[in-house]
């Protein structure tokens, strides 16, 4: 396993992230080598870096870059896709039968999730 992979795994395992001034100690390398490793991970768009202070010293907080999730989940009710997405009917939402069924399914899905 490369030093970059090891560093990435350490950062990923920490939910709050890892301070860069602690990472090089964890990896048992000097701070200069750690900066190169962090630069590679940043260049590969795997992590994000925020300015921070740790024990009175300025450093960076390193976190794994979160993947952007598609917004399609907002259009789903169980396995049912929103009938209004792409709908060409000139209906009123208050009296749309397709929408009423979808909302009822949304409510059923929410109740099922609460039971778990």
C-alpha positions as CSV (number, residue, x, y, z in Angstrom):
1,X,0.0,0.0,0.0
2,X,1.4,3.4,-0.9
3,X,1.8,6.2,1.5
4,X,-0.9,8.2,-0.2
5,X,-3.4,5.3,0.2
6,X,-2.4,4.9,3.9
7,X,-2.9,8.7,4.4
8,X,-6.3,8.6,2.6
9,X,-7.4,5.7,4.7
10,X,-6.5,7.4,8.0
11,X,-8.4,10.6,6.9
12,X,-11.4,8.5,5.8
13,X,-11.5,6.6,9.1
14,X,-11.8,9.8,11.1
15,X,-15.3,11.3,10.9
16,X,-14.2,14.8,12.0
17,X,-11.1,14.7,9.8
18,X,-7.4,14.7,10.7
19,X,-5.1,17.7,11.4
20,X,-2.2,17.7,9.0
21,X,0.3,18.3,11.8
22,X,-0.9,15.0,13.3
23,X,-1.1,13.1,10.1
24,X,2.7,13.2,9.5
25,X,3.3,11.8,13.0
26,X,0.7,9.0,12.4
27,X,2.4,8.2,9.1
28,X,5.9,8.4,10.7
29,X,7.2,10.8,8.0
30,X,8.4,14.4,8.1
31,X,6.1,17.3,7.6
32,X,7.6,18.1,4.2
33,X,6.8,14.6,2.9
34,X,3.3,14.9,4.4
35,X,2.7,18.1,2.5
36,X,3.6,16.3,-0.8
37,X,1.2,13.4,0.1
38,X,-1.6,15.9,0.9
39,X,-0.9,17.8,-2.3
40,X,-1.3,14.6,-4.3
41,X,-4.6,13.7,-2.5
42,X,-5.9,17.3,-3.2
43,X,-4.8,17.1,-6.8
44,X,-6.7,13.8,-7.2
45,X,-9.7,15.5,-5.7
46,X,-10.0,12.9,-2.9
47,X,-9.8,15.3,0.1
48,X,-10.6,18.8,1.1
49,X,-8.4,21.0,3.3
50,X,-9.6,23.7,5.7
51,X,-7.4,26.1,7.8
52,X,-7.6,25.2,11.5
53,X,-5.8,25.6,14.8
54,X,-4.6,22.6,16.8
55,X,-3.0,23.1,20.2
56,X,-2.3,26.8,19.4
57,X,-0.6,26.0,16.1
58,X,-2.0,26.9,12.7
59,X,-2.5,23.8,10.6
60,X,-5.1,22.3,8.2
61,X,-8.0,20.0,8.9
62,X,-8.1,17.3,6.2
63,X,-11.4,15.5,5.4
64,X,-12.5,13.1,2.7
65,X,-14.4,14.9,-0.1
66,X,-18.0,13.9,0.1
67,X,-19.6,12.5,-3.0
68,X,-22.4,14.5,-4.4
69,X,-25.5,12.4,-4.5
70,X,-28.0,12.8,-7.3
71,X,-31.2,14.7,-6.4
72,X,-33.3,11.9,-7.9
73,X,-34.0,10.6,-4.4
74,X,-36.2,13.6,-3.8
75,X,-38.4,12.5,-6.7
76,X,-38.8,9.0,-5.5
77,X,-41.5,7.6,-3.2
78,X,-40.5,4.0,-2.6
79,X,-40.0,2.7,-6.1
80,X,-42.4,5.2,-7.6
81,X,-41.0,8.3,-9.6
82,X,-42.8,11.6,-9.2
83,X,-45.6,11.8,-11.7
84,X,-45.1,15.6,-12.0
85,X,-41.5,15.3,-13.3
86,X,-41.9,15.8,-17.0
87,X,-45.7,15.8,-16.9
88,X,-47.4,17.5,-19.7
89,X,-50.9,17.4,-18.4
90,X,-52.5,20.7,-17.6
91,X,-54.0,19.6,-14.3
92,X,-54.4,21.2,-10.9
93,X,-52.2,19.6,-8.3
94,X,-55.1,19.5,-5.8
95,X,-57.1,17.2,-8.1
96,X,-54.4,15.2,-9.9
97,X,-55.0,11.5,-9.3
98,X,-51.5,10.5,-10.2
99,X,-50.0,13.0,-7.7
100,X,-52.5,11.9,-5.0
101,X,-51.4,8.2,-5.4
102,X,-47.7,9.3,-5.4
103,X,-48.2,11.3,-2.2
104,X,-50.1,8.5,-0.5
105,X,-47.2,6.1,-1.4
106,X,-44.8,8.7,0.0
107,X,-46.7,8.7,3.3
108,X,-46.7,4.8,3.4
109,X,-43.0,4.8,2.8
110,X,-42.4,7.2,5.6
111,X,-44.5,5.2,8.0
112,X,-42.7,2.0,7.0
113,X,-39.3,3.6,7.6
114,X,-40.5,4.8,11.1
115,X,-41.4,1.3,12.1
116,X,-37.9,0.0,11.4
